[in-house]
Each structure stands twice: as structure tokens, then as C-alpha cells.
Amino acid sequence: MWAAAGAVALGFLIALEFVARHYDVPGPITRQVREVIVAPKSGALLYAGMALMMVVLSWRQRFIALGIAMGIDVVFQLVRWAAGIKITEGHPFGNGALWVLLGYGVVALTRRTGAERVLLLKGVGLGLLLVAGRKTGDTWLFITSKARPMVLDQYVATADQALGNPSWLVGRLVEASGPVGFNILDFVYGQLAVAAVLVALYQLRNVAAERRFPSHHLVRTFLVIGLLGPGIYMIFPVVGPIYAYGTGTEHWDGMSLWWSDAPVTSHWALANLWPDVPPPAAAPQPMPFDGITPRNCMPSLHTAWATAIFLHSRKGPRPLRFAGTFWLIATLTATLGFGYHYGVDLVAGVVFTLTIEAALRSLEHGWDRSGTQLVAYGTTVFGALLVSYRYLPTELAARPWLFGPLLLLAMGSVIYGYVRTINLWDPKPAPASRPEPQPEPV
């Protein structure tokens, strides 16, 4: 199964590389290979990938690996300083983590045998997949901007009126919170992958001792979400309210999105309305947009990933459960408050995640009637949401008192079905038996 998954992932990366080359830009493989030498754009993520790999190592080996990675980063910085190379794009650290990942892959192939080789290769593959997923996502987003010149924001914005235009409401709240609230949400939104790694490290904490990976963990869900989500972007291209109805990233000039390289596209906007003036109720139609801004709104994958973090943190200690809850709430607030998503995007993102998680849990548990029904139901609800956003937006907007609760009820029904099914699968602790009373001696 691991070999098949690796072959599929490699084939997918090669296909994306060719498509990216068609548009005269480097693909995910080229971007990753460059980071062996050049300053990486994903420095923290490279160390997060190395941390995932280290779950298969002993504590002594972990400290050695971390020391080597940091030492390589120091050497790279000294060489850049001596050569007068200024870092204009990327981070000054991260090369060392990538070198350690690749180095342990070589060690696994040349110095390990049998089960130890397989385990170490799984660890290296897990770390590299996390990093490759970021590069793949960047390439996918670029392809959506080139392949889908028309966007469906007017349909989604009209359907969003059934929920009361939550992006406009939360956008004004974020503005009112000032730099403090903005920067907290900005950090949470930009470091979602790092939060996922923290939860995954807790789930994989016993791999080194047990010499095997658990049958299901957060990284699997993350990768599947990242693989399937961009495909839906091609079917339902949407850029988001800050671009379609606002001034793009110019809106946050006073509180710059320091981690984001999102483009400024104010001249393509339908009107400068977000977040002050709700969009007008008019007959929606596809509208042209630039060839730079990703069509990455439907569904909201940030919502999907934050939901997955929340689900996988439920069995952790109290601080981890609290962090998972905080990350979910803050991510939902940021996706709406920064104008990157409409409210209906979030509804679709929750249903999307629960359906994927149900399928992966069914693979772990074994496909039974309840699991099959849940996956089929979640898929049906997700498809119905997309169809209603595209073909019934004016009806949704005309009767918000009816369709707003129905949209939330549809999402809630999937949540209920997931919780009910998972509770049936999870073993319940048996109550401690009471000792039989002993007869008193006569």
C-alpha cells in the first residue's frame, strides 16, 4: 500500500510538473529541488517535516539530527554572508532540515534492512510528503488561475445572503479589533500546517517504541484534503470577497499580511464593497478575473484542515484539545474576516472534511454499513451544496429565513452522523467490576 501510494504521489507530481512547464513556471519538483541550495520559502514547514520523520528515531538520534540541521543552516548563512548574497525571498533557515530528510532517506536505503528500513523510509516519506504537499498546492493554485479565467463569485455571494453575508460582518469585526486581533488571526491562518504537525507528533509519539505507525493519523487526512480540494477548485472557481468585491491585499496595507504573497487585484473587482457594503441582490453571472489570483475558495480548505485538526485533537490531553478548538475558531474567523472566503465556503469545507475523515476511518475500522452510509450521505450533501450554490443562488437569497437554516441543518446532519458513527466504532471502557462481598466469619 505504501509503495502504491508513493507511486501515485510521484506520478501526480510529475504530471503537475509538466502542466506547470506548459505555463512557463517551475513545478513542485523543481521548486523543492531548488530549496536544497537556495533560501527556502517554507523554512518552518521543512523543520516540521523533519520533526515528523524523527518520530521513528530514538531520542539520541533526534538530537543529533536536529543539531546537524541547525549546523547546516548556519553554514549556509555564513556562505551567503561571505558571498554577499541577500535573501530577498524565502527564509534564512530550512535547508538543513531538507538535507537531513534526504540524508536519512539515503541511510535507509544503504544502511538499514528489513523492517527497520521500511520504518525509516516511511518516516522520511511522511516528512517529504508534507513538504511536497505545500509545493503541490502552490502549483495547483497557479494552474487554477490560468485554466479558469471566469469565476463564479457572484453566484456564491448571492447564495451567501442566505447566511446573512458573514464575511462582511466578520470583516468589520476584524477591522475593529485593530492590529492586535489582526496579527493573532494572521499568525493562526499562516501557520496552520505547523499546528497540524504538533497534533500529528502527539499521535505518532509511540512510533519509535512500537516500531510501527498507527493505522490512521492526521497527516493522512491533511494529504487527502490537499489532493482532492484543488480538483474541486477547477470545477467551481471562486476568488473570494476581498478580490471580487474589494481592493485585494491593498485593503490590509496598514496591517500587512507578512506571510502572504497574494496578489493585488483591485481593478478586477466587480465593485469596492467588502467589508462595508453587502453585495447587491442581482442576477449572478460568471465574470472574468485576472490570471494570477488563485480560484481557491470552494470549498474552504483552511476550514477543512482546521476541522481535521480539531477532530484529531479530541483524544489528546486537555491543552491539545484546547489548542485544537482555538485553532478551529480562529481559522474560521480569519477566513471570513480577511475576506478570503464566503460563509457558504465554510459550510462546504466542514462537510468535505467529515466525508473524507469518515472514509479514512472506515478504511481503518473496516467498511461496514454505517461507514458506507455516512460517506455516501456526506458526498451527497456536499454535491447538493455545490449544485444549490451554482443553480439556485437567487432562491437561497430570496428566502434566507428558510434556506439559511437548511444549509446549517445540512451541515449539522453530517456532523451528527459522523459523531454517531465514530462513537459506535470507538471502544468504550468497561466499568470496573465490584468485588463480591465476602461473608463475615461466624
N, C-alpha and C positions, 0 to 999 in steps of 0.2 A: 504494500500500500504506500509506504514512504517512497519507494522507487517510482511508482506510477505518479504520485503527486509531484515529485521532483521533475519528472519528465514533462508533465503537463505545464508546470510553472515555467520551466526553461523554454518550452515551445511558445508559450504565451509571451514571454519576454522577447524572444527573437522576432515574433510577429509584430509586436509593438515597435521594436527597433526599426524594422523595415517601413512601417507606416510613418514613423517619425521622420525617417530619412526622406520619405516622399515629400514631406513638408519642409525639408531642408533644416531640420533641427536634430540635435543628438537625442537618441533614445535612452531608455532606462539603463541598458547595459553600458553604453558609453559614459553616461553620467556617473555611474557607480565606479567604473574603472578609473575615471579621472580623479576621483577622490582618494585614490591610493597615493597621489602626489600633491594635487592642488588642494587649497583650503576647502574643506567640505561645507556644503550648505546645511548639512544635517549633523552637526557635531554631537549634540546631546543624544540624538537618536542612534548614532553609531555606538556610543557608550552604553545606551540602553540595549542594543542588540548584543553587545559583548556581555552585558550582565545576564541576558537570557542564556547565552552559551555557557556561562560559568556555572549554571545550576548543575552541570554534570561533573564539575571538578571538586576536588577536596578544598578545604579552606586554605591550606598552604598553596595549592596551585592557583587559587583565586587571587591571593595577594601577589603572587609572582606575576600573573597575567596583568593585573591592574598596574603594577609597577612598571612592567615592560611598556604597556600602552602609554602611560604618562611620560616615561622616559623618551619614547619615540616622538611624542608630541613636542617635548622640549627641544629635541634635536632639530625637528622640522622648523620650529620657530627661530632657533639660533641661525640655521642656514638661511631662512628668509630674511632675517635681520642683517646678516652679513652680506647677502646679495642685494640688499636694498629693495626687496620685494614687499610692496604694501598690499595688504589684504583689503580689496575693495568689495568683495562679495564672498560670503561664507564666514566660517568660524575659524579661529586660530587653533582649535583642537578637534580631535576626531580621527585624524589619520592613524594615530597609534592604535585606536580601538579596531579599526578596519584591518590593520596589519596583524593584530593578534587573532582576529577572527580567521583570516586567511591562513595564518601560521598554524593554528590548531587544526584546520582542515588538512593541511599537509601532514601534520603529526598523525592524525587519524589514519591517513592512507598509508603512511610509511612506517609508523612505529607502534600501531595498535593492530590487534587481530580479534576476530570473533565478535563476541557481544560487546566488548569494550570499544572496538572500532565503530560498531553500529551506533552505540550510545553517544560517542563523541561526535560522529557525523550528524546525528540528529540535533545535538546541541548547536553545532556550527550552522547547520541548515536553518534552524529556528531563528538564530540571530541574523543571518543573511536575508532570510525571507522578510523579517520585519523591516530591514533597511531597504530591500528591493521593493517592498510594497509601497514605500514612500516615493521612490523614483517612478514606479509604475503609475501611481496615482497622478504625479505631476504630468507625465506624458499623456495619460488618458484625458486629463483636463484640457491640455493643449489641443488634443485631437478634437474634442467636443467643440471647441471654439472655431475650429477650421471646418469641420464637417457639417455643422448645423448653423448656417448663417441666420436662420429665422428662429426666434424664441417665442415661448408661449406664456410670457409673464402676464399678459392681460387676462388670460383665462384663469391663472392661479390667483391673481389679485382679486378678480371678481368673485371666485369661489371663496376666497378668504374672508369676504364680507359676512359670510355665514357665521364666522367665529368672532366677528367684531374687529377685524383688522388688527390682530395682536401685535404685529411688527411695528405698526405706527405707535401703538400705546407704549410698548416696552422701549422703543427707540427714544421716546420723550423722557421716560424714566431714567434711562442710562445717561442721557444728556444732563438731566437734573442732578444725577449723582456726582458729576464733576470728575476730575482726574483720578480720584481715589477709586471710586466704583469702576470707572472705565478700565484702569490699569489692572485691577484684580480680574475682571472678566476677560481682558485681553490675554493675561497670562494663562488663565484656565483654558481659554479657547485654543491658544497656540501650543500648549504642552499636553494635549490630550494623549498622545502616544506614550509619553513618559509616565503619565498616570496609569495607563494600561499595563505598562511594564511592571510597575510596583505591585499591582494586583496579581499579575502573572507570576512574579517572583514568589509571592506568598503561596500560590497554588503549586508551584514547582519546587518548593523548598526541600522536599524529601527525595528529589530525583537522584542526588548523589548517593544517598544512603540505600535507597531501594533499587538503584541501577535500572530504572525504567521510568518512562514518562506516564503521567495519568492519562486515562482514556479520553478525557475532554478537559480543555482549559481555554482561557480567554484568548490566547493568541490565535487559536484556530478560528474562533468566531470573528475576530478582527480581520483576518486574512480573507475569509469568505465574504464578509461585508464589503471589503475593499475590492474584491474581484467582481462581484455581481453589481454593485451600485453604479459604477460608471457606465455599464451597459444600459442601464435604465436612463441615464442622462442622455444617451443618444436617441432614445425613444421619446423622452419628454424633456426637451431642452428649456431650461429656465435659468436666468442670471441672478435674480433676486431684487428686492425692492430698492436697495441703495444704488443699484446701477440702472434699473429700468425706470425708477421713479425718483431718482435723487441725483447727487453730484458725484457718485463713486467715492473713492477714498479721499477726495478733496473735502468731504464733509467732516473728516476727523483730522484736518490739518493741525488743529490746536492740540490734539491728543493723538499723536501719530501711532499707527499700528506698526510698532517697531519690528515685529517678526514677519509681517506680511509684505509680499511683493505684488499684491493685487493691483491691477491697472486702474487708471483714472479714465472714466468713460462718460463724463457728464454730457458731452454733445450727442451721445446716442440715446439719452434718456427720453422717454415719452413726455415727461414734464418734471420740473423740480418740485416734487410734492413730499417726499419722505424726509423726516417723520412728522411734519407739521400738518399736512393736509391729506386726509384719506383719499384714495383714488376714486375717481368718479364712477358712477354706475352707468356703464355704456356697453354696447355690444362688443365683446372682445374679438380680437383677430390676431393672427401671427404678425410679429413685427421684426424687421431686420435689426441685427445688432453687430457690433464690431467683431473682428476675427482674433481677439485677444482674451476677452473675458470668458472664463470657463462657464459652461452651462451646467452647473453642479448643485442645483437646488432640490430637485425632485428625484428621490426622497432626500431628506437631510441626513447625510452620513455622519456628521458630527453628533446629531441626535442619536443615530443608530449606535455609534461607538460608545457614546456616554451611557446609553441604556445598557449596552453589553457590560460595561464596567460596573454599573450598578448591580446587575444581576449576578455577576461573578464575585462581587464583594460581599454578598449576603451571608456566606458561610464563614467569613473571616472574623477576626476579633472586632471588638466594638470600634476602635479607632479606624480600622479599614472600612467597616460598614458606614461610619460617619463620613469618611472621605469619599466613598462611592456616592453617597447621597448628595453631598455638597457638589461634587463634580457634575452630577447629572443636572441639578438645579441651576448651577452657574453656567453650564454649557447651553441649556435651553434658553436662559436669559440672554446670553451673549449672541446666540444665533439669531434671535429676534431683535435684540437691542442694537446690534451692529448693522441691521438691515440686510443680512446675508440670506435670510430665509423668510418665507411666509409661514403663517400658522399651520396651514394645511400640509406644508412640507414636513413639519414635526410630527403630525399625526401619522403620515405615511411612513416616516422613519421609524417610529415605535413599532408599528405593525410589521414592517420589513425585518427589524431585528428579532422580534419574538418568533417570527416564522422561521428564520434561519437558525436561531438558537434551538427551537423545537426540533428541527430536522437533525441538527448535530447531536442533540441529546438523545434523539431516537436511535441514531447510529450507535451511541454508547450503550443505551439501555437495551436495544433490540426493538425493531419495528413491531409495534402491536397496534391494535385498533385505535386506542386513544391517541397515540402519537401520529398515526396516519391521518386521522380525522383533524387533529389540530393543525398539521402542516397544510392540509388541503383547505381548511377553513381560513387560515391566515393568508394563504395565497389568493383565495377568492376575495377576501376583504380588501387586500392590497390592490388587486386588479380593479375591483369595483371603485375604490377611491380614485385611482388614476382616470378611469373612464368618466366618473362624475365630474372631476376637475376639468376634463377636456371638453366634454359634450353637454354638461348640464350646469355650467357656472352661473348663468343668469338665473336659473331656477333656484340654485342654492342661495344666491344673493338676495333674491326677491322674498324668500321666506326664511330668514335667519332664525326665527323663533322655532321653526320645525327642523331645518336641516343642520343647524349648528349642534343642537343636542344629538341628532342622529349620527353626525360624524364622530362626536366624542363617544357615543354609545357603541359605534362600530369598533373603535379603538379599545374601549373598555371591555368589550366582549372577548377580544383576542387576549387581552391581559388576564381576564378571568379564566379563560380556557387554558392559558399557559400555566398560571398558578395552580389551578386544579389538577392538571395533568402531572406537573412536576411533583406536587405533593403526593400523588398516588405512586409515583416511581421511587421517591426518596424513602429509604428505610426509616421507620420510626423506632426510637429507642424503647426497648422493652422495659416496663416498670419493674423495679426491684421487688423480688418476692419476699414476703414477710416470713420470718421463721415460725414454724409451728410452735404453739405454746406447749411447754413441757409440763406433764402432771407433777404436782407437788408430792414430795415423798410423804408417806403416811407416818 
